[in-house]
């Protein structure tokens, strides 16, 4: 085998090694930066957290009200069925 293909394979291997080392380094360095930010802001929450929480509470209250109304109507329907069937 000539030296030219070996040199090309060596360069390709060197480039792949450099790219993979750069990728590993960037992941590790970003992880350190992310951990520093998380340590600085222990309670990470979105900027509109209060609005979101108020909307979720309102939605849960509407849901609970709808469930209670449905249960009341279901009981009323059962009572009507009992009267109709003559029990």
MOHU-V243628 format. One record per residue. N is the residue number from 1. SS is DSSP state (hx for helix, st for strand, lp for the rest). Layout:
# MOHU-V243628
N_SS / N_SS
This chain:
# MOHU-V243628
1_lp / 2_lp / 3_hx / 4_hx / 5_hx / 6_hx / 7_hx / 8_hx / 9_hx / 10_hx / 11_hx / 12_hx / 13_hx / 14_hx / 15_hx / 16_hx / 17_hx / 18_hx / 19_hx / 20_hx / 21_hx / 22_hx / 23_hx / 24_hx / 25_hx / 26_hx / 27_hx / 28_hx / 29_hx / 30_hx / 31_hx / 32_hx / 33_hx / 34_hx / 35_hx / 36_hx / 37_hx / 38_hx / 39_hx / 40_hx / 41_lp / 42_lp / 43_lp / 44_lp / 45_lp / 46_lp / 47_lp / 48_lp / 49_hx / 50_hx / 51_hx / 52_hx / 53_hx / 54_hx / 55_hx / 56_hx / 57_hx / 58_hx / 59_hx / 60_hx / 61_hx / 62_hx / 63_hx / 64_hx / 65_hx / 66_hx / 67_hx / 68_hx / 69_hx / 70_hx / 71_hx / 72_hx / 73_hx / 74_hx / 75_hx / 76_hx / 77_hx / 78_hx / 79_hx / 80_hx / 81_hx / 82_hx / 83_hx / 84_hx / 85_hx / 86_lp / 87_lp
